[in-house]
């Protein structure tokens, strides 16, 4: 029995017919002039307060990126292990309360 490669012959699939670089979608002038208003849920606002508003030190992030790129970044395995154990303990405590 001979199997024919029929997938390229199926209409609507367009296998191998995709343009090399798709054109970017352009928003209509009406869509560009509109603004959206987003209201965060109370749960999100509470989480944001607990985390500290999501701020971070951009300079520290950049220095860590550079250290990784240069091969100078060192991982403190004891801090990683302590954090992992702390997380597991929190998860176990959370599961025992809900059970």
C-alpha positions in Angstrom: 0.0 0.0 0.0 1.4 3.4 -1.0 0.8 6.5 1.3 0.4 9.7 -0.6 1.6 13.0 1.0 -1.9 14.6 0.9 -1.5 17.2 3.6 -0.1 19.8 1.1 -3.1 19.2 -1.1 -5.8 19.9 1.5 -7.5 23.2 0.8 -7.4 25.8 3.5 -4.2 24.6 5.2 -1.8 26.6 3.2 1.2 24.5 4.0 4.3 26.2 2.7 2.3 29.1 1.4 2.9 31.5 4.4 4.4 34.9 3.6 8.0 35.3 4.6 7.3 38.2 6.9 3.7 38.9 7.9 2.6 42.5 7.8 2.0 44.0 11.2 -1.6 44.7 12.1 -2.5 48.3 12.0 -5.0 49.7 14.4 -7.8 51.8 13.0 -7.7 55.5 13.9 -10.8 55.0 16.1 -9.1 52.3 18.1 -5.9 54.3 18.5 -7.7 57.3 20.0 -9.6 55.2 22.6 -8.1 54.6 26.0 -8.9 51.7 28.3 -9.6 51.9 32.0 -8.6 48.9 34.1 -9.7 48.3 37.7 -7.9 45.8 39.7 -9.8 43.4 42.0 -9.6 43.7 45.7 -7.7 40.4 45.9 -5.0 41.8 43.5 -4.8 45.1 45.5 -4.3 43.1 48.7 -1.6 41.0 47.1 0.1 44.1 45.8 0.2 45.6 49.3 1.7 42.4 50.7 4.4 42.3 48.0 5.2 45.9 48.3 3.7 47.3 45.1 5.9 45.3 42.8 8.8 47.8 42.9 12.3 46.5 42.3 15.8 47.8 42.0 16.5 48.1 38.3 20.2 48.8 38.9 20.5 45.5 40.9 18.7 43.6 38.2 21.1 45.1 35.5 24.2 44.2 37.6 22.9 40.6 38.0 22.3 40.3 34.3 25.9 41.6 33.6 27.4 39.2 36.2 25.5 36.3 34.5 26.7 37.3 31.1 30.3 37.7 32.3 30.2 34.4 34.2 30.8 36.1 37.5 27.4 35.3 39.1 27.7 32.9 42.0 24.7 31.1 43.5 24.7 30.7 47.3 23.4 27.1 47.5 22.7 27.4 51.2 20.3 30.4 50.6 18.6 28.5 47.8 18.2 25.4 50.1 16.9 27.5 53.0 14.4 29.2 50.8 13.2 25.9 49.3 12.8 24.3 52.8 10.9 27.4 54.0 8.5 27.2 51.0 7.9 23.5 51.5 7.2 24.1 55.2 4.7 26.9 54.3 3.0 24.6 51.8 2.7 21.7 54.3 1.3 24.1 56.9 -1.2 25.4 54.4 -2.3 21.9 53.4 -2.7 20.8 57.0 -5.0 23.8 57.8 -7.3 23.2 54.8 -7.6 19.4 55.5 
